[in-house]
Amino acid sequence: MKRRDVEIALKDGLLLATLAREPAPIPLSKVARESGFQLSLVCARIGISERHFRRLFDSGVGINPKEWLRNERMVAARALLREGGPVKEVAHTLGFATPRMMSREFQLFHGVTPTSFQRREHSYAQEARMAAAQ
């Protein structure tokens, strides 16, 4: 797992531990995806106010809810791109206004454009298949 993935997983785990005292029957990552990465919809889905949600983040996670939602969205983007989804389709699926906006956000977050990321992932997969065939 990459360092950034580990950091996100740890923060997600801290949030879940904090929310364990609150009613949260499904993983927050799933709630975020199903709510279009919108804080108001996430809060409505889990049945707490935005203010309370922000307090939980302040006391238990160490990043603000918007940053967490951004992280979740970028992790989802990377997963969809890794599966071979076209940038335009991934952008639409994740609720970006345009593919260009998603590309910009992806590059800021991951340090590489979505297209370059897909090329690199395809290259790694191809090398792995060749190594396995030998």
Secondary structure as GFF3:
##gff-version 3
##sequence-region A 1 134
A	DSSP	alpha_helix	3	19	.	.	.	ID=ss1
A	DSSP	alpha_helix	28	34	.	.	.	ID=ss2
A	DSSP	alpha_helix	39	46	.	.	.	ID=ss3
A	DSSP	alpha_helix	50	60	.	.	.	ID=ss4
A	DSSP	alpha_helix	65	82	.	.	.	ID=ss5
A	DSSP	alpha_helix	87	93	.	.	.	ID=ss6
A	DSSP	alpha_helix	99	110	.	.	.	ID=ss7
A	DSSP	alpha_helix	114	133	.	.	.	ID=ss8
###
